[in-house]
Amino acid sequence: MVFSKTPHCMMKLALFFGVLLLGILPALSGEAGILEQVEKEMVELADRVRPAVVSLSPYVFKGAVGQKEPNKGRPANAGAGAIYDAEKGLIVTNSHVVRNVQKIKVTLKGGREIIGEVLGADEDTDLAVVQISSETPLAEVAFGDSSKVRVGQLVVAVGNPYGLNDTTTFGIISGLKRENVNLSRYEDFIQTDASINPGNSGGPLLNIKGEVIGINTAIINYAQSIGFSIPSNMVKHVVAQLVEHGEVHRGWLGVGIDPVSEEVAEEIKVQAGKGVIINSVFEGDPAGRAGLKVGDIILRIGGSEVNSPSSMIRVIGSITPGQSINLDILRKGEHKVVPVKLESRKRKTTQLAILPPTRPSGLGFTVVNSEKDSKQPGGVLVSQVNPKSSAASKGLQLGDLIVAVNGETVENQHEFDGIVNKIKGGSPAFLLVWRNDEKFHLGLVREK
């Protein structure tokens, strides 16, 4: 087994074996039997897993369909992947590794190259599935149960940092259920101090049994020994849907939520940080039909505790559309159980490039009418954002849905124009924006 010869890694190695020796030396009587057995097991683990870890290099092909000449240069989003179904040639990796490509070069251990196809990608979890066809048998990894992972557990990471294929490092689990890291929408990361560097993205994080307990996704650039992996249970759920549907179908409740602040908790006599409070209920959506109301506090969903907006979004997103669940809520100090049948919220597929011309709003963006359905409120769709505007700097994105301006509901472009035209130059415009499963407020100033 090869370890990275950095001072940090060598210190970890010395500490690990030093502690091990202190515990077993009295029993060894001058023999290194147990230590040799530990080393043997670690080497066998690496030898068993490394053939199932591949290097991925996406290319954009020029010319006619089927042309095999790739663009020159090393692609910026190269990374790693793990073969999890050898018979079907299925590889799990990060979505950012295969972003904007359909064909991707897969390099196996030993250097053999195969052109694979991207079956599906999910930006919300940063996961994707690639499929290859091989005449020779492939190695594969096995998924473990990430719900059994504990802080302090030994782990091994395999990947291709900086183009150094087949790199193996080790460490421990440093933390669990990390969220608000702003790496993806559904965050429930495993934190590890195993060395993860650019190029490790999409590679596996393994326990000492050689089971995949996570897919490595990112590091914090300004910190040492802080890496994040997507839990294997989430990975299994997502890749199964990507293979079957090419996308992930998630449950949709239809509410806007906020954390329970200390002020709100004191006012309604509840514990701060427990549950989430509903700030809006979308008419015609599952929550509205079930009788949920603004001010209700959601404590549990299907038995799972909800302690933050992120945790609620993650729980709802993991439930299959059409499934009925019980919500434990607190309404005016009284506990209630509300059954809700979730629906699926389809993402909009409108091609903004072919929409009719739009007029500038004076706020740094333009809008068009949205296609209404029962799973979204009315509003206007952001069709263009000036990259030099304050709207862009504050995070407004193409495809965002604006449902209100300065407290006035917006149903279509005509209403939006009427409200905005009343705003004087230099005056504020407060937007209520809907993106994915939640609403948020954005304050801008109209140009003079």
N, C-alpha and C positions, 0 to 999 in steps of 0.2 A: 504493500500500500504506500502511496506517495503522499507526503504531506507538504504543504506550502512552507518554505523555509523562511518565513517572516519571523521577526522577534516575538510578535504576539502569539503566533501559532506555536513556536518552540516553547514559549513559557507555558502555554496551555498543556502542551505535550508533557513537559517536565512535571508540572503540577499534577496532572492526571496519574502518571505512573509513580510519582513520588507518594501520593496518597495511597495508591494501590499497594505499593511496597510496604509502607508503614503498617498497613492492615494485615498483610500476609507473610511478612518476613519471619515472624515467630513460628509459623507453621511450615515454612519452606525447608528449614534445616540445611541451608546452603544450596538448595536446588531452586531453579526458576520455573518449576513445573506449571504453576498457576499462571504466571506472567506469560509464559510461552503459549499457553492455551488461549489466553485473552488475545495475544497478538495473532495467533493462527485464525481465530474466529473473525477478527477485524479484516485480515487479508482475504479470507474466503468471502466475506461479505462484499468487499470491493470487487473482487474478481467475478462474483456472481452477478453484480448489478451493472457494472460499467458497460458491458456489451449491449445493454438495453437503453443506454443514454446516447442520444444522437446530437449532432450539430446541425442547426438550421440556418440557411442563408437564403433569404427571399430574393428573387430577381423579377424584374419587369421585362417581359419579352417584347421585342420590337417587331414591326412588320405584320405579316399575315398570321392568321390563326395557325398554330402548329409549328411556327418557326422556332427553332431551338437555340438561336443565338441570343445570349443574355446581354444586358447592359454591362458595360465594363465597370470595374471598381467594386470594392467590398461594401455590401449594403450596411446601412447604419443600424438596422434593427435585427442583426444576426443574434442568435441565441441558442438555447438548448431545448431538448424535448425528451420525453421518456416513452418508450414503446410499452403500452399496457395491454395490447391485444395482438399477439404475434401472428395469429392465424389470419386476422383481417388487416394487419398492417396499420393499426391505429396508434397514433402518437398524440400525447397531450403536451401542450406548451402554453405560453402566454399569448394573448391576443395581440399585444403590441409587437410581438416578434413577427407575426404574419400580416400585420396591418397593410391594407391596400394591395395585397397580392393574392393570386389564386394558385400559382405554381410556386413551389419552393424546393430548393436543393437540400436534400437530407444526406448528411455524411455519417456513415456508420463507423463503429470502432474498427480500426484497420484501414480506413480511408475509402471504402467503397461508397460511391455516390449514386443516389436515386432521386429522380424528380417526383415529388409528392404533390398532392392536391389538398387544398384547405377545404375541409368539409363544412366547417362552421366556426364562428368566433363570437364570443360574448364579451363586449367591452365592459359591461357592468361588473364582471368578476375578473376580468383580464385573463380569460381562459380561451383556448382554441383547440381544435382537433385537426390533425393532418393525417392523410392516409397515403401509404405507399404500397407498391406491389413488388414482392421479392420472390425470385425463383428458389432461393436458398432459405432455410429456416431462420427465423429471427428470435432473438432473446426478448424477454418481457419482464416487467416489474409487476409486483402484486401490491394492491392498495391495502393499507392497514386502517384501523379505526381511530380517527383523530380525536374522537370524544374521550379516549382513554389516555391521551398524551398528558404528561405532567411536567411542571417546571422542574428543571434539574436533570431531566432525562437526557442521555447521550444520543447524539444524532450525527449523521453523515450527510454531506451535501456533495452532489456530483454535477459538473457542468463544464462550460468551455470559456472561462474568463479570458478576455483579451486575445481570443483565438487560440488559447492553449487548451486544445482538446483533451478530454478525458482527465480533468483535474478533480481530485477528491480531497475534501477537507472535513474536519470534524469539530464538534463543539457540544453545546448543551441547549436545551430549551430555556430561553430567558424569560418568556412571558407568553400569555395566552389571551385570546379574545381582544386583540388590539384593534381598535377602530379609530375613526377620525384622523387617519394617517393621510387621507386625501390621495390615495393611490387608485382606488376604484370605488364604485358605488356601494357594493355589498361587501363590507369589510368585517372580517372576523379572523385577523391574521394570527399565525403562530410566529412569535419572535424568537430568533436564534442568534447565537454569537458565532456559529460556524461561518467561515469566510465565504461571503457571497459578493461577487464582483460583476461588472458589466460582462455579459456573455453567459452568466449563470441563469439568466431569466429563462424560465420554462423547465429547468432541471429539477430533479427530485430531491426532497429532504427525506431521509430514511431513518428508521429506528435501528437498534442493534440487531434486530431480526432480519433486516433487509427489506422491510415493508415500507412503502411510500406513505408517509403521514402528512406530506405537504408538497406543493409545487412552488418553488422559489420564484418570487416575483419582483423584489426590489430591495434596495438598501437605502439608508439615509446617507447622502453623499458627504455631509459635514461631520459625520460621527463614525467612530470605529466600532466594529463588532455589533452592529444593529442591522439585522436582515429580517425580511418578512417572507412567510410562506403561506399559501392558500391551503386551508385544512383539506385533507383528503376526502372527508365526507362531503364537503361542498363540491370538490372536484368531481367525485363520482356522480353526483346529482346533475351537474352541469353538462359533463361530457356525454352522458346518456342521452340528454335532450338534443345536444348538438348533432350527434350521430343520427338520431331518429328524425329530427325536424330541421336541422340546419340552423336553429335558433333556440332560445330558451323561452318557454312559456311560464310566466310568473303570475301569481295571484295578485288581484287588484282590489283594494278596499274602498278607495275613493274618499279619503279625508286629508285635510291639512293638519299637521301636528307640530307642537313645540315641546321642548323639555319642561319639566316641572321645576320652575325656578324657586329660590328660597322665598321670594315675595308671594308667589302663588301658593306655595305650600303652607306658608304661615296664615294666609287668608282663608284657605279652605281646610286647614287643620290636617294636612297630610305630610308625609316625609319627603323632603326635597330629593330629587334624583330617582324617585321611585315612580315608574310609569311615565306616560306622555299625555299631554293635554290636547284635545281636539280644538283647533282654531277655525276650522271650516269643514263643512260636509257637502260633497258634490251631489247635486240633485240628480236622481235617477240611477246613482251608483249603489253598490251593495250596502255601504254604510248607511246611506239615506233610507233605503228600503227596509233595513233592519231596525231603524229607529234611533240610531246614534245621534247625539246632539252636540253642538258646540259647548265646550266646558266639561264634557265627560273626560274622565281620566282612564286611559287604558292601562291596566296593570299586568294582565297576562293574555296571551293569545294561544289557544289550544294547549294550555298548561305551561307554556314557555314564558318566563318573566320578561317584561319589557321595561328597560331602565333608561332608554335614550331613543331619540328618533332613528338613529342608525340601527339600533338593535331591532326596532319594530319593522323598519323597512326590510331588514334581512330576514326576519321571521316570516313576514307576509310573502316576500319574494320566493321563499323556499316551499311554499304551499302550492299544490297543483290547482289551477283554475277549475272551478266547478265543485271544489270540495267545501263542505260546510264545517265551520269551526266555532268554538265558543270563545267569546271575549269576556274576560273578567274586567268590569269597569267600576268606577266610583262616580256616582252622580249625586251631587249635593250631599255628600257624606254617607250615602247609602250604597252598599255593595250590590251589584247586579251582575247576572250572567246573560249575555246577549248572543244568540246564535246568528251567524252570518254566513251566507254562501258567497264565496269569492268568485270573481270573474277574471277574465284575461283582458289586459289592456294592450291592444295592438298599437305598435308604434306607427307613426305616420310615415307613408312611403311617397309623399308628394315630392316630385322632382322640382326643386325651386328654380332650377335653371330655365325651365320652360314656362314659368308663370308669367302672367301679363305684367307690363311695366308698372312700376309703383312710384309714388311721389315721396320726396324726402319729408321726414317728420319734424326736422329741426332739432332732433334729439340724437342724431348720429346713426340712425337706422331707418329702414323702410319695412313696411308690413303688407301682407296680403290677407284676404279672407281665408279662414281655416275650414276644413271639411268637418262638420259637426257629426258626432255620433253619440250614442248613449253613454259612452265611457269617458267623455271629456266635457268640460264646460265650454260655453261659447268663448269667443276671443278672436284675436288676430295673430297671424303667424309671422315671426320675424324672418324676412326674406333676404335681408342684406344688412351687414353691420360695417360701418366705416372703421377700418382698423386703427385710425388715429383719433377716434372719438372717445369721450369719457364712457360711453356705453360699452365699448370694447374693453377698455381698461378695467371696468367694473364687472366684466364677466358675462355680459349679454351675448348669447350665441345664436347662430343660425338655427331656426326651427323652434326656438322658445315661443311659448304661447302667452301672450299678454291678455289677461282677463279683466283688468281694471286699471284705470288711470286716475290718480288723486281721489280714490274712493268711489269713483263712478264705474259701474260695470260696463264692459265693452263686449258687444256681441258680434260686430263686424267692422270692416274698414271704415265705413261711413261714420259710425259712432266714434271710432278712434280719432278720425280726422276732426270731427266736430269738437271733441273734448280738447285735443291738443291745440287746435286753432284758438281756443279761448285763453290759452296760457301765454302770458306775455314773455317776450324775450328777456332772459336773465332770471326768470322765475322757476321754481322747482316743479318737477313732475315726478310723482311717486307711482311707480309701476308695481302691480301685483303680477308676478310671472309664474307660470306653471311649467316645470321641466321634469320629465319622467314621472315619479310618483309623489311629488311634493310641490308646494307653492313657496315662494319667497318674495321679499320686497326689495326693490331696487330704486334708489333715488338718483335722478338726473336733473340737469338744468338746461332749459331750452335756450338755443342759440339766439343771440340778439340780432 
